[in-house]
Amino acid sequence: MALKLFRTTGYSTLLMPGEQRQSLHPGWLVALASLWIALACNAGLWRLPAAPETLRSVLATALLLGGGSGAILSLLGWRRTIRLAITLMVAAAALIACGLWVQGLPIETLWQQRPRTLLPPWPSFMGWQVPTLMLVLAVVPIVWVWNLPLRRLRGPEQLQANVSGAIFGAALFGAGAFLIP
């Protein structure tokens, strides 16, 4: 039997030196999630090659979606709420994008119709299109977000990042509202 001078418990600190450098800043996660919602979950952007005359409305929609989701996610960007907020926002955006795509609705429907008409009809969930789109647009990014290590910030640093992200998101939202035809 060997003599052990120090007993190891297997306990490691929450933030090991290399772990802090490898993890992603919460502001970048908010920016990436907002970009995903604005570009990947934008059904108008998918139809742009078929109808290039709608470029202004597609750009306005992308700015509205990205800015609005960026502002909301920045305000909810605290350590305990950021993953859940991104999960709900990405799932809702993917569901609305599926509804617009499957029903063939124009992108202007987002600000002209009732919200109930934006959702895909129930029988479309039995086909291949809606489950495939939901898998690509919602499930894959949500799994990535939940497995991603996030950097822990001190309270004032986190508050500063949240406020500056919310202001930037609100500015993008305002630019999108200005571009609505």
VMD Tcl script that builds the backbone (N, CA, C; Angstrom):
set m [mol new atoms 543]
animate dup $m
set s [atomselect $m all]
$s set {name element resname resid chain x y z} {
  {N N MET 1 A 0.844 -1.158 0.000}
  {CA C MET 1 A 0.000 0.000 0.000}
  {C C MET 1 A 0.897 1.231 0.000}
  {N N ALA 2 A 0.579 2.136 -0.929}
  {CA C ALA 2 A 1.390 3.341 -1.058}
  {C C ALA 2 A 0.876 4.410 -0.107}
  {N N LEU 3 A 1.806 5.185 0.335}
  {CA C LEU 3 A 1.475 6.284 1.228}
  {C C LEU 3 A 0.980 7.472 0.400}
  {N N LYS 4 A -0.210 7.954 0.733}
  {CA C LYS 4 A -0.776 9.115 0.039}
  {C C LYS 4 A -0.738 10.299 0.990}
  {N N LEU 5 A -0.077 11.337 0.543}
  {CA C LEU 5 A 0.002 12.518 1.371}
  {C C LEU 5 A -1.213 13.417 1.212}
  {N N PHE 6 A -1.772 13.433 0.013}
  {CA C PHE 6 A -2.927 14.277 -0.229}
  {C C PHE 6 A -4.065 13.422 -0.773}
  {N N ARG 7 A -5.207 13.640 -0.255}
  {CA C ARG 7 A -6.381 12.905 -0.691}
  {C C ARG 7 A -7.090 13.698 -1.776}
  {N N THR 8 A -7.424 13.048 -2.887}
  {CA C THR 8 A -8.174 13.724 -3.947}
  {C C THR 8 A -9.647 13.405 -3.791}
  {N N THR 9 A -10.450 14.420 -3.912}
  {CA C THR 9 A -11.893 14.234 -3.751}
  {C C THR 9 A -12.615 14.190 -5.084}
  {N N GLY 10 A -11.924 14.551 -6.153}
  {CA C GLY 10 A -12.579 14.596 -7.446}
  {C C GLY 10 A -13.342 15.889 -7.663}
  {N N TYR 11 A -13.294 16.763 -6.676}
  {CA C TYR 11 A -13.986 18.039 -6.781}
  {C C TYR 11 A -13.094 19.024 -7.521}
  {N N SER 12 A -13.664 19.710 -8.495}
  {CA C SER 12 A -12.924 20.771 -9.163}
  {C C SER 12 A -13.734 22.049 -9.065}
  {N N THR 13 A -13.114 23.155 -9.212}
  {CA C THR 13 A -13.808 24.424 -9.092}
  {C C THR 13 A -14.774 24.595 -10.254}
  {N N LEU 14 A -15.671 25.537 -10.091}
  {CA C LEU 14 A -16.632 25.795 -11.152}
  {C C LEU 14 A -15.959 26.345 -12.398}
  {N N LEU 15 A -14.970 27.165 -12.216}
  {CA C LEU 15 A -14.279 27.754 -13.348}
  {C C LEU 15 A -12.800 27.442 -13.266}
  {N N MET 16 A -12.414 26.446 -13.990}
  {CA C MET 16 A -11.007 26.128 -14.066}
  {C C MET 16 A -10.363 27.135 -15.022}
  {N N PRO 17 A -9.047 27.359 -14.950}
  {CA C PRO 17 A -8.431 28.418 -15.755}
  {C C PRO 17 A -8.678 28.292 -17.255}
  {N N GLY 18 A -8.592 27.123 -17.823}
  {CA C GLY 18 A -8.809 26.969 -19.254}
  {C C GLY 18 A -10.271 27.029 -19.636}
  {N N GLU 19 A -11.147 26.666 -18.706}
  {CA C GLU 19 A -12.567 26.639 -18.991}
  {C C GLU 19 A -13.111 28.040 -19.232}
  {N N GLN 20 A -12.594 29.018 -18.540}
  {CA C GLN 20 A -13.056 30.386 -18.707}
  {C C GLN 20 A -12.719 30.908 -20.107}
  {N N ARG 21 A -11.580 30.546 -20.642}
  {CA C ARG 21 A -11.183 31.014 -21.963}
  {C C ARG 21 A -11.931 30.284 -23.077}
  {N N GLN 22 A -12.290 29.045 -22.868}
  {CA C GLN 22 A -12.932 28.256 -23.911}
  {C C GLN 22 A -14.430 28.508 -24.021}
  {N N SER 23 A -15.044 29.007 -22.987}
  {CA C SER 23 A -16.487 29.177 -23.007}
  {C C SER 23 A -16.872 30.443 -23.770}
  {N N LEU 24 A -18.108 30.453 -24.238}
  {CA C LEU 24 A -18.620 31.533 -25.068}
  {C C LEU 24 A -19.238 32.618 -24.198}
  {N N HIS 25 A -19.021 33.859 -24.568}
  {CA C HIS 25 A -19.612 34.993 -23.867}
  {C C HIS 25 A -21.130 34.973 -24.092}
  {N N PRO 26 A -21.944 35.262 -23.092}
  {CA C PRO 26 A -23.408 35.242 -23.274}
  {C C PRO 26 A -23.896 36.221 -24.340}
  {N N GLY 27 A -23.193 37.324 -24.525}
  {CA C GLY 27 A -23.586 38.277 -25.568}
  {C C GLY 27 A -23.460 37.685 -26.957}
  {N N TRP 28 A -22.419 36.891 -27.160}
  {CA C TRP 28 A -22.254 36.226 -28.458}
  {C C TRP 28 A -23.335 35.180 -28.679}
  {N N LEU 29 A -23.743 34.511 -27.614}
  {CA C LEU 29 A -24.818 33.518 -27.741}
  {C C LEU 29 A -26.128 34.204 -28.121}
  {N N VAL 30 A -26.407 35.349 -27.516}
  {CA C VAL 30 A -27.608 36.112 -27.869}
  {C C VAL 30 A -27.529 36.563 -29.323}
  {N N ALA 31 A -26.352 37.041 -29.752}
  {CA C ALA 31 A -26.189 37.493 -31.139}
  {C C ALA 31 A -26.369 36.344 -32.119}
  {N N LEU 32 A -25.812 35.179 -31.816}
  {CA C LEU 32 A -25.952 34.026 -32.707}
  {C C LEU 32 A -27.395 33.526 -32.764}
  {N N ALA 33 A -28.072 33.504 -31.618}
  {CA C ALA 33 A -29.476 33.067 -31.610}
  {C C ALA 33 A -30.352 34.053 -32.374}
  {N N SER 34 A -30.097 35.340 -32.218}
  {CA C SER 34 A -30.873 36.345 -32.945}
  {C C SER 34 A -30.610 36.262 -34.444}
  {N N LEU 35 A -29.371 36.021 -34.807}
  {CA C LEU 35 A -29.033 35.867 -36.218}
  {C C LEU 35 A -29.707 34.624 -36.806}
  {N N TRP 36 A -29.756 33.554 -36.036}
  {CA C TRP 36 A -30.427 32.327 -36.485}
  {C C TRP 36 A -31.913 32.580 -36.706}
  {N N ILE 37 A -32.536 33.292 -35.768}
  {CA C ILE 37 A -33.958 33.590 -35.892}
  {C C ILE 37 A -34.207 34.513 -37.083}
  {N N ALA 38 A -33.320 35.492 -37.285}
  {CA C ALA 38 A -33.520 36.473 -38.357}
  {C C ALA 38 A -33.270 35.884 -39.739}
  {N N LEU 39 A -32.325 34.978 -39.864}
  {CA C LEU 39 A -31.969 34.472 -41.191}
  {C C LEU 39 A -32.510 33.079 -41.470}
  {N N ALA 40 A -32.256 32.146 -40.583}
  {CA C ALA 40 A -32.668 30.762 -40.855}
  {C C ALA 40 A -34.176 30.578 -40.697}
  {N N CYS 41 A -34.787 31.279 -39.745}
  {CA C CYS 41 A -36.227 31.127 -39.507}
  {C C CYS 41 A -37.047 32.190 -40.227}
  {N N ASN 42 A -36.512 32.751 -41.286}
  {CA C ASN 42 A -37.196 33.780 -42.055}
  {C C ASN 42 A -37.674 33.167 -43.367}
  {N N ALA 43 A -38.953 32.830 -43.427}
  {CA C ALA 43 A -39.506 32.171 -44.617}
  {C C ALA 43 A -39.477 33.088 -45.835}
  {N N GLY 44 A -39.506 34.376 -45.631}
  {CA C GLY 44 A -39.407 35.300 -46.750}
  {C C GLY 44 A -38.046 35.247 -47.411}
  {N N LEU 45 A -37.028 34.999 -46.636}
  {CA C LEU 45 A -35.672 34.872 -47.180}
  {C C LEU 45 A -35.547 33.607 -48.025}
  {N N TRP 46 A -36.293 32.575 -47.664}
  {CA C TRP 46 A -36.265 31.340 -48.440}
  {C C TRP 46 A -36.893 31.554 -49.815}
  {N N ARG 47 A -37.893 32.441 -49.894}
  {CA C ARG 47 A -38.592 32.682 -51.152}
  {C C ARG 47 A -37.959 33.798 -51.977}
  {N N LEU 48 A -36.919 34.410 -51.499}
  {CA C LEU 48 A -36.324 35.558 -52.180}
  {C C LEU 48 A -35.848 35.251 -53.597}
  {N N PRO 49 A -35.239 34.089 -53.884}
  {CA C PRO 49 A -34.846 33.827 -55.278}
  {C C PRO 49 A -36.030 33.774 -56.250}
  {N N ALA 50 A -37.194 33.382 -55.770}
  {CA C ALA 50 A -38.362 33.299 -56.651}
  {C C ALA 50 A -39.018 34.667 -56.864}
  {N N ALA 51 A -38.909 35.547 -55.877}
  {CA C ALA 51 A -39.540 36.872 -55.971}
  {C C ALA 51 A -38.552 37.940 -55.498}
  {N N PRO 52 A -37.591 38.344 -56.336}
  {CA C PRO 52 A -36.580 39.304 -55.891}
  {C C PRO 52 A -37.124 40.708 -55.636}
  {N N GLU 53 A -38.352 41.009 -56.052}
  {CA C GLU 53 A -38.899 42.350 -55.830}
  {C C GLU 53 A -39.293 42.577 -54.374}
  {N N THR 54 A -39.317 41.537 -53.573}
  {CA C THR 54 A -39.683 41.671 -52.170}
  {C C THR 54 A -38.456 41.832 -51.271}
  {N N LEU 55 A -37.358 42.297 -51.816}
  {CA C LEU 55 A -36.119 42.413 -51.046}
  {C C LEU 55 A -36.276 43.359 -49.859}
  {N N ARG 56 A -36.980 44.465 -50.049}
  {CA C ARG 56 A -37.132 45.428 -48.953}
  {C C ARG 56 A -37.936 44.834 -47.799}
  {N N SER 57 A -39.017 44.128 -48.101}
  {CA C SER 57 A -39.818 43.538 -47.024}
  {C C SER 57 A -39.070 42.402 -46.341}
  {N N VAL 58 A -38.262 41.654 -47.081}
  {CA C VAL 58 A -37.472 40.583 -46.471}
  {C C VAL 58 A -36.402 41.167 -45.558}
  {N N LEU 59 A -35.755 42.247 -46.001}
  {CA C LEU 59 A -34.756 42.911 -45.166}
  {C C LEU 59 A -35.398 43.509 -43.923}
  {N N ALA 60 A -36.571 44.114 -44.087}
  {CA C ALA 60 A -37.289 44.668 -42.938}
  {C C ALA 60 A -37.671 43.567 -41.953}
  {N N THR 61 A -38.126 42.439 -42.475}
  {CA C THR 61 A -38.503 41.326 -41.605}
  {C C THR 61 A -37.284 40.765 -40.879}
  {N N ALA 62 A -36.165 40.652 -41.585}
  {CA C ALA 62 A -34.953 40.152 -40.943}
  {C C ALA 62 A -34.501 41.092 -39.831}
  {N N LEU 63 A -34.569 42.404 -40.068}
  {CA C LEU 63 A -34.191 43.354 -39.026}
  {C C LEU 63 A -35.181 43.333 -37.864}
  {N N LEU 64 A -36.466 43.211 -38.169}
  {CA C LEU 64 A -37.467 43.126 -37.101}
  {C C LEU 64 A -37.278 41.873 -36.255}
  {N N LEU 65 A -37.102 40.733 -36.920}
  {CA C LEU 65 A -36.930 39.475 -36.178}
  {C C LEU 65 A -35.624 39.472 -35.391}
  {N N GLY 66 A -34.541 39.872 -36.035}
  {CA C GLY 66 A -33.246 39.865 -35.355}
  {C C GLY 66 A -33.170 40.883 -34.232}
  {N N GLY 67 A -33.661 42.090 -34.484}
  {CA C GLY 67 A -33.623 43.121 -33.455}
  {C C GLY 67 A -34.542 42.831 -32.293}
  {N N GLY 68 A -35.757 42.399 -32.593}
  {CA C GLY 68 A -36.697 42.080 -31.518}
  {C C GLY 68 A -36.251 40.911 -30.670}
  {N N SER 69 A -35.786 39.860 -31.322}
  {CA C SER 69 A -35.312 38.705 -30.549}
  {C C SER 69 A -34.024 39.046 -29.807}
  {N N GLY 70 A -33.167 39.874 -30.406}
  {CA C GLY 70 A -31.946 40.288 -29.711}
  {C C GLY 70 A -32.245 41.104 -28.474}
  {N N ALA 71 A -33.222 42.007 -28.565}
  {CA C ALA 71 A -33.583 42.815 -27.400}
  {C C ALA 71 A -34.192 41.954 -26.292}
  {N N ILE 72 A -35.089 41.057 -26.657}
  {CA C ILE 72 A -35.732 40.202 -25.650}
  {C C ILE 72 A -34.718 39.247 -25.030}
  {N N LEU 73 A -33.887 38.627 -25.877}
  {CA C LEU 73 A -32.905 37.687 -25.339}
  {C C LEU 73 A -31.835 38.394 -24.517}
  {N N SER 74 A -31.529 39.636 -24.849}
  {CA C SER 74 A -30.562 40.382 -24.035}
  {C C SER 74 A -31.128 40.677 -22.654}
  {N N LEU 75 A -32.400 41.029 -22.604}
  {CA C LEU 75 A -33.004 41.287 -21.297}
  {C C LEU 75 A -33.131 40.011 -20.467}
  {N N LEU 76 A -33.287 38.873 -21.132}
  {CA C LEU 76 A -33.371 37.590 -20.427}
  {C C LEU 76 A -32.036 36.847 -20.445}
  {N N GLY 77 A -30.946 37.549 -20.720}
  {CA C GLY 77 A -29.655 36.916 -20.921}
  {C C GLY 77 A -28.884 36.598 -19.663}
  {N N TRP 78 A -29.534 36.367 -18.568}
  {CA C TRP 78 A -28.845 35.997 -17.335}
  {C C TRP 78 A -28.514 34.514 -17.360}
  {N N ARG 79 A -27.609 34.110 -16.509}
  {CA C ARG 79 A -27.082 32.748 -16.538}
  {C C ARG 79 A -28.170 31.688 -16.401}
  {N N ARG 80 A -29.158 31.929 -15.585}
  {CA C ARG 80 A -30.187 30.914 -15.354}
  {C C ARG 80 A -31.333 30.962 -16.359}
  {N N THR 81 A -31.468 32.039 -17.107}
  {CA C THR 81 A -32.626 32.179 -17.993}
  {C C THR 81 A -32.278 32.167 -19.474}
  {N N ILE 82 A -31.023 32.299 -19.821}
  {CA C ILE 82 A -30.676 32.494 -21.237}
  {C C ILE 82 A -30.979 31.256 -22.085}
  {N N ARG 83 A -30.683 30.093 -21.584}
  {CA C ARG 83 A -30.915 28.883 -22.380}
  {C C ARG 83 A -32.403 28.610 -22.585}
  {N N LEU 84 A -33.176 28.801 -21.540}
  {CA C LEU 84 A -34.621 28.590 -21.652}
  {C C LEU 84 A -35.247 29.627 -22.583}
  {N N ALA 85 A -34.809 30.871 -22.492}
  {CA C ALA 85 A -35.346 31.916 -23.369}
  {C C ALA 85 A -35.001 31.636 -24.831}
  {N N ILE 86 A -33.776 31.214 -25.090}
  {CA C ILE 86 A -33.387 30.891 -26.472}
  {C C ILE 86 A -34.178 29.691 -26.975}
  {N N THR 87 A -34.392 28.718 -26.125}
  {CA C THR 87 A -35.173 27.544 -26.512}
  {C C THR 87 A -36.583 27.941 -26.933}
  {N N LEU 88 A -37.240 28.753 -26.129}
  {CA C LEU 88 A -38.604 29.159 -26.447}
  {C C LEU 88 A -38.666 30.044 -27.693}
  {N N MET 89 A -37.718 30.970 -27.824}
  {CA C MET 89 A -37.733 31.881 -28.982}
  {C C MET 89 A -37.436 31.140 -30.283}
  {N N VAL 90 A -36.461 30.255 -30.266}
  {CA C VAL 90 A -36.108 29.520 -31.478}
  {C C VAL 90 A -37.242 28.564 -31.866}
  {N N ALA 91 A -37.847 27.908 -30.892}
  {CA C ALA 91 A -38.953 26.996 -31.197}
  {C C ALA 91 A -40.150 27.759 -31.770}
  {N N ALA 92 A -40.467 28.917 -31.198}
  {CA C ALA 92 A -41.584 29.711 -31.711}
  {C C ALA 92 A -41.287 30.240 -33.110}
  {N N ALA 93 A -40.076 30.726 -33.336}
  {CA C ALA 93 A -39.722 31.238 -34.660}
  {C C ALA 93 A -39.742 30.125 -35.707}
  {N N ALA 94 A -39.270 28.944 -35.339}
  {CA C ALA 94 A -39.288 27.823 -36.278}
  {C C ALA 94 A -40.718 27.383 -36.577}
  {N N LEU 95 A -41.577 27.388 -35.581}
  {CA C LEU 95 A -42.968 27.008 -35.794}
  {C C LEU 95 A -43.684 28.002 -36.708}
  {N N ILE 96 A -43.435 29.286 -36.517}
  {CA C ILE 96 A -44.048 30.300 -37.381}
  {C C ILE 96 A -43.478 30.218 -38.794}
  {N N ALA 97 A -42.174 29.984 -38.919}
  {CA C ALA 97 A -41.572 29.837 -40.252}
  {C C ALA 97 A -42.160 28.625 -40.975}
  {N N CYS 98 A -42.378 27.543 -40.251}
  {CA C CYS 98 A -43.017 26.363 -40.855}
  {C C CYS 98 A -44.425 26.685 -41.316}
  {N N GLY 99 A -45.162 27.441 -40.512}
  {CA C GLY 99 A -46.518 27.811 -40.889}
  {C C GLY 99 A -46.555 28.677 -42.128}
  {N N LEU 100 A -45.652 29.645 -42.215}
  {CA C LEU 100 A -45.605 30.498 -43.408}
  {C C LEU 100 A -45.201 29.704 -44.645}
  {N N TRP 101 A -44.266 28.780 -44.472}
  {CA C TRP 101 A -43.763 28.013 -45.606}
  {C C TRP 101 A -44.795 27.016 -46.111}
  {N N VAL 102 A -45.403 26.269 -45.211}
  {CA C VAL 102 A -46.342 25.213 -45.610}
  {C C VAL 102 A -47.615 25.808 -46.210}
  {N N GLN 103 A -48.098 26.918 -45.654}
  {CA C GLN 103 A -49.325 27.520 -46.157}
  {C C GLN 103 A -49.079 28.430 -47.359}
  {N N GLY 104 A -47.828 28.694 -47.666}
  {CA C GLY 104 A -47.509 29.547 -48.797}
  {C C GLY 104 A -47.872 31.003 -48.577}
  {N N LEU 105 A -47.855 31.451 -47.332}
  {CA C LEU 105 A -48.228 32.827 -47.013}
  {C C LEU 105 A -47.060 33.772 -47.289}
  {N N PRO 106 A -47.334 34.989 -47.706}
  {CA C PRO 106 A -46.252 35.955 -47.904}
  {C C PRO 106 A -45.690 36.417 -46.568}
  {N N ILE 107 A -44.503 36.972 -46.601}
  {CA C ILE 107 A -43.838 37.376 -45.364}
  {C C ILE 107 A -44.565 38.542 -44.686}
  {N N GLU 108 A -45.328 39.311 -45.450}
  {CA C GLU 108 A -46.075 40.428 -44.872}
  {C C GLU 108 A -47.164 39.949 -43.921}
  {N N THR 109 A -47.465 38.669 -43.948}
  {CA C THR 109 A -48.471 38.104 -43.059}
  {C C THR 109 A -48.067 38.263 -41.599}
  {N N LEU 110 A -46.774 38.374 -41.336}
  {CA C LEU 110 A -46.309 38.512 -39.954}
  {C C LEU 110 A -46.897 39.730 -39.266}
  {N N TRP 111 A -47.065 40.825 -39.989}
  {CA C TRP 111 A -47.602 42.017 -39.344}
  {C C TRP 111 A -48.981 42.406 -39.840}
  {N N GLN 112 A -49.628 41.568 -40.668}
  {CA C GLN 112 A -50.957 41.897 -41.168}
  {C C GLN 112 A -52.037 40.911 -40.708}
  {N N GLN 113 A -51.696 39.712 -40.321}
  {CA C GLN 113 A -52.692 38.687 -39.995}
  {C C GLN 113 A -52.759 38.435 -38.496}
  {N N ARG 114 A -53.775 37.684 -38.120}
  {CA C ARG 114 A -53.879 37.228 -36.742}
  {C C ARG 114 A -52.812 36.165 -36.482}
  {N N PRO 115 A -52.315 36.041 -35.266}
  {CA C PRO 115 A -51.277 35.043 -34.987}
  {C C PRO 115 A -51.719 33.602 -35.211}
  {N N ARG 116 A -53.007 33.322 -35.106}
  {CA C ARG 116 A -53.463 31.941 -35.269}
  {C C ARG 116 A -53.240 31.433 -36.691}
  {N N THR 117 A -53.290 32.308 -37.678}
  {CA C THR 117 A -53.108 31.880 -39.057}
  {C C THR 117 A -51.647 31.611 -39.386}
  {N N LEU 118 A -50.733 32.011 -38.519}
  {CA C LEU 118 A -49.309 31.811 -38.778}
  {C C LEU 118 A -48.844 30.391 -38.494}
  {N N LEU 119 A -49.563 29.682 -37.637}
  {CA C LEU 119 A -49.148 28.333 -37.255}
  {C C LEU 119 A -49.513 27.334 -38.344}
  {N N PRO 120 A -48.701 26.294 -38.521}
  {CA C PRO 120 A -49.049 25.289 -39.534}
  {C C PRO 120 A -50.281 24.496 -39.102}
  {N N PRO 121 A -51.101 24.079 -40.054}
  {CA C PRO 121 A -52.266 23.270 -39.692}
  {C C PRO 121 A -51.828 21.908 -39.143}
  {N N TRP 122 A -52.661 21.355 -38.279}
  {CA C TRP 122 A -52.303 20.094 -37.618}
  {C C TRP 122 A -52.028 18.945 -38.581}
  {N N PRO 123 A -52.788 18.775 -39.669}
  {CA C PRO 123 A -52.475 17.653 -40.564}
  {C C PRO 123 A -51.091 17.739 -41.201}
  {N N SER 124 A -50.525 18.947 -41.285}
  {CA C SER 124 A -49.196 19.071 -41.893}
  {C C SER 124 A -48.096 18.480 -41.014}
  {N N PHE 125 A -48.389 18.268 -39.734}
  {CA C PHE 125 A -47.396 17.639 -38.853}
  {C C PHE 125 A -47.227 16.148 -39.157}
  {N N MET 126 A -48.180 15.571 -39.887}
  {CA C MET 126 A -48.076 14.159 -40.239}
  {C C MET 126 A -47.285 13.932 -41.517}
  {N N GLY 127 A -47.019 14.979 -42.255}
  {CA C GLY 127 A -46.211 14.861 -43.467}
  {C C GLY 127 A -44.726 14.906 -43.120}
  {N N TRP 128 A -43.917 15.157 -44.125}
  {CA C TRP 128 A -42.479 15.168 -43.896}
  {C C TRP 128 A -41.924 16.584 -43.757}
  {N N GLN 129 A -42.634 17.579 -44.298}
  {CA C GLN 129 A -42.067 18.915 -44.374}
  {C C GLN 129 A -41.945 19.595 -43.014}
  {N N VAL 130 A -43.011 19.645 -42.240}
  {CA C VAL 130 A -42.984 20.337 -40.950}
  {C C VAL 130 A -42.055 19.641 -39.957}
  {N N PRO 131 A -42.094 18.310 -39.797}
  {CA C PRO 131 A -41.134 17.700 -38.870}
  {C C PRO 131 A -39.672 17.908 -39.282}
  {N N THR 132 A -39.403 17.870 -40.577}
  {CA C THR 132 A -38.030 18.094 -41.037}
  {C C THR 132 A -37.595 19.529 -40.775}
  {N N LEU 133 A -38.458 20.483 -41.088}
  {CA C LEU 133 A -38.122 21.882 -40.826}
  {C C LEU 133 A -37.944 22.141 -39.330}
  {N N MET 134 A -38.794 21.571 -38.507}
  {CA C MET 134 A -38.655 21.757 -37.059}
  {C C MET 134 A -37.362 21.128 -36.540}
  {N N LEU 135 A -36.988 19.999 -37.105}
  {CA C LEU 135 A -35.734 19.368 -36.704}
  {C C LEU 135 A -34.547 20.252 -37.040}
  {N N VAL 136 A -34.533 20.794 -38.251}
  {CA C VAL 136 A -33.399 21.610 -38.686}
  {C C VAL 136 A -33.407 22.984 -38.039}
  {N N LEU 137 A -34.583 23.617 -37.970}
  {CA C LEU 137 A -34.656 24.993 -37.485}
  {C C LEU 137 A -34.699 25.111 -35.970}
  {N N ALA 138 A -35.206 24.103 -35.276}
  {CA C ALA 138 A -35.374 24.236 -33.832}
  {C C ALA 138 A -34.548 23.234 -33.023}
  {N N VAL 139 A -34.649 21.974 -33.339}
  {CA C VAL 139 A -34.033 20.959 -32.474}
  {C C VAL 139 A -32.515 21.034 -32.492}
  {N N VAL 140 A -31.928 21.156 -33.664}
  {CA C VAL 140 A -30.464 21.192 -33.759}
  {C C VAL 140 A -29.878 22.397 -33.019}
  {N N PRO 141 A -30.387 23.633 -33.225}
  {CA C PRO 141 A -29.817 24.749 -32.464}
  {C C PRO 141 A -30.080 24.664 -30.968}
  {N N ILE 142 A -31.235 24.130 -30.577}
  {CA C ILE 142 A -31.531 24.032 -29.147}
  {C C ILE 142 A -30.590 23.048 -28.469}
  {N N VAL 143 A -30.326 21.926 -29.107}
  {CA C VAL 143 A -29.369 20.963 -28.538}
  {C C VAL 143 A -27.979 21.585 -28.456}
  {N N TRP 144 A -27.589 22.350 -29.474}
  {CA C TRP 144 A -26.284 23.019 -29.453}
  {C C TRP 144 A -26.202 24.019 -28.303}
  {N N VAL 145 A -27.276 24.794 -28.075}
  {CA C VAL 145 A -27.275 25.799 -27.004}
  {C C VAL 145 A -27.160 25.145 -25.639}
  {N N TRP 146 A -27.864 24.054 -25.428}
  {CA C TRP 146 A -27.849 23.416 -24.110}
  {C C TRP 146 A -26.528 22.700 -23.829}
  {N N ASN 147 A -25.768 22.341 -24.863}
  {CA C ASN 147 A -24.478 21.678 -24.653}
  {C C ASN 147 A -23.297 22.638 -24.711}
  {N N LEU 148 A -23.541 23.906 -24.901}
  {CA C LEU 148 A -22.493 24.901 -25.046}
  {C C LEU 148 A -22.062 25.430 -23.680}
  {N N PRO 149 A -20.748 25.436 -23.397}
  {CA C PRO 149 A -20.308 26.046 -22.130}
  {C C PRO 149 A -20.352 27.572 -22.242}
  {N N LEU 150 A -20.949 28.212 -21.250}
  {CA C LEU 150 A -21.075 29.668 -21.229}
  {C C LEU 150 A -20.149 30.271 -20.183}
  {N N ARG 151 A -19.614 31.422 -20.512}
  {CA C ARG 151 A -18.758 32.145 -19.581}
  {C C ARG 151 A -19.612 32.765 -18.492}
  {N N ARG 152 A -19.137 32.680 -17.264}
  {CA C ARG 152 A -19.829 33.297 -16.143}
  {C C ARG 152 A -19.266 34.701 -15.953}
  {N N LEU 153 A -20.152 35.651 -15.943}
  {CA C LEU 153 A -19.749 37.036 -15.746}
  {C C LEU 153 A -20.196 37.510 -14.370}
  {N N ARG 154 A -19.447 38.496 -13.855}
  {CA C ARG 154 A -19.878 39.111 -12.607}
  {C C ARG 154 A -21.132 39.927 -12.876}
  {N N GLY 155 A -21.870 40.254 -11.840}
  {CA C GLY 155 A -23.143 40.952 -11.969}
  {C C GLY 155 A -23.095 42.228 -12.793}
  {N N PRO 156 A -22.197 43.180 -12.473}
  {CA C PRO 156 A -22.154 44.414 -13.265}
  {C C PRO 156 A -21.761 44.185 -14.726}
  {N N GLU 157 A -20.861 43.251 -14.987}
  {CA C GLU 157 A -20.481 42.950 -16.371}
  {C C GLU 157 A -21.649 42.347 -17.140}
  {N N GLN 158 A -22.394 41.462 -16.491}
  {CA C GLN 158 A -23.547 40.840 -17.133}
  {C C GLN 158 A -24.632 41.876 -17.407}
  {N N LEU 159 A -24.862 42.768 -16.448}
  {CA C LEU 159 A -25.858 43.813 -16.633}
  {C C LEU 159 A -25.476 44.742 -17.783}
  {N N GLN 160 A -24.196 45.100 -17.863}
  {CA C GLN 160 A -23.740 45.957 -18.947}
  {C C GLN 160 A -23.914 45.273 -20.306}
  {N N ALA 161 A -23.581 43.993 -20.383}
  {CA C ALA 161 A -23.754 43.251 -21.634}
  {C C ALA 161 A -25.230 43.155 -22.007}
  {N N ASN 162 A -26.100 42.929 -21.013}
  {CA C ASN 162 A -27.530 42.817 -21.290}
  {C C ASN 162 A -28.117 44.140 -21.772}
  {N N VAL 163 A -27.756 45.229 -21.122}
  {CA C VAL 163 A -28.310 46.530 -21.501}
  {C C VAL 163 A -27.807 46.950 -22.873}
  {N N SER 164 A -26.526 46.777 -23.142}
  {CA C SER 164 A -26.000 47.173 -24.449}
  {C C SER 164 A -26.585 46.285 -25.558}
  {N N GLY 165 A -26.776 45.011 -25.307}
  {CA C GLY 165 A -27.420 44.138 -26.288}
  {C C GLY 165 A -28.868 44.514 -26.530}
  {N N ALA 166 A -29.588 44.891 -25.474}
  {CA C ALA 166 A -30.982 45.295 -25.630}
  {C C ALA 166 A -31.091 46.601 -26.420}
  {N N ILE 167 A -30.175 47.535 -26.180}
  {CA C ILE 167 A -30.194 48.801 -26.920}
  {C C ILE 167 A -29.881 48.554 -28.399}
  {N N PHE 168 A -28.894 47.717 -28.670}
  {CA C PHE 168 A -28.549 47.401 -30.055}
  {C C PHE 168 A -29.693 46.677 -30.759}
  {N N GLY 169 A -30.323 45.736 -30.072}
  {CA C GLY 169 A -31.465 45.028 -30.638}
  {C C GLY 169 A -32.641 45.963 -30.906}
  {N N ALA 170 A -32.882 46.904 -29.997}
  {CA C ALA 170 A -33.961 47.864 -30.205}
  {C C ALA 170 A -33.660 48.780 -31.391}
  {N N ALA 171 A -32.391 49.132 -31.586}
  {CA C ALA 171 A -32.014 49.955 -32.736}
  {C C ALA 171 A -32.246 49.194 -34.044}
  {N N LEU 172 A -31.886 47.914 -34.071}
  {CA C LEU 172 A -32.155 47.101 -35.266}
  {C C LEU 172 A -33.656 46.954 -35.515}
  {N N PHE 173 A -34.410 46.782 -34.450}
  {CA C PHE 173 A -35.861 46.677 -34.581}
  {C C PHE 173 A -36.438 47.972 -35.141}
  {N N GLY 174 A -35.943 49.101 -34.672}
  {CA C GLY 174 A -36.400 50.395 -35.187}
  {C C GLY 174 A -36.066 50.569 -36.659}
  {N N ALA 175 A -34.874 50.114 -37.062}
  {CA C ALA 175 A -34.511 50.193 -38.475}
  {C C ALA 175 A -35.416 49.306 -39.321}
  {N N GLY 176 A -35.767 48.135 -38.796}
  {CA C GLY 176 A -36.682 47.259 -39.521}
  {C C GLY 176 A -38.085 47.844 -39.619}
  {N N ALA 177 A -38.542 48.490 -38.538}
  {CA C ALA 177 A -39.861 49.125 -38.572}
  {C C ALA 177 A -39.869 50.284 -39.564}
  {N N PHE 178 A -38.746 50.959 -39.714}
  {CA C PHE 178 A -38.654 52.059 -40.685}
  {C C PHE 178 A -38.704 51.538 -42.118}
  {N N LEU 179 A -38.194 50.325 -42.356}
  {CA C LEU 179 A -38.137 49.771 -43.708}
  {C C LEU 179 A -39.398 49.039 -44.148}
  {N N ILE 180 A -40.355 48.845 -43.253}
  {CA C ILE 180 A -41.581 48.121 -43.631}
  {C C ILE 180 A -42.280 48.888 -44.739}
  {N N PRO 181 A -42.584 48.198 -45.846}
  {CA C PRO 181 A -43.258 48.915 -46.944}
  {C C PRO 181 A -44.690 49.265 -46.622}
}
mol reanalyze $m
mol bondsrecalc $m
mol representation Tube
mol addrep $m
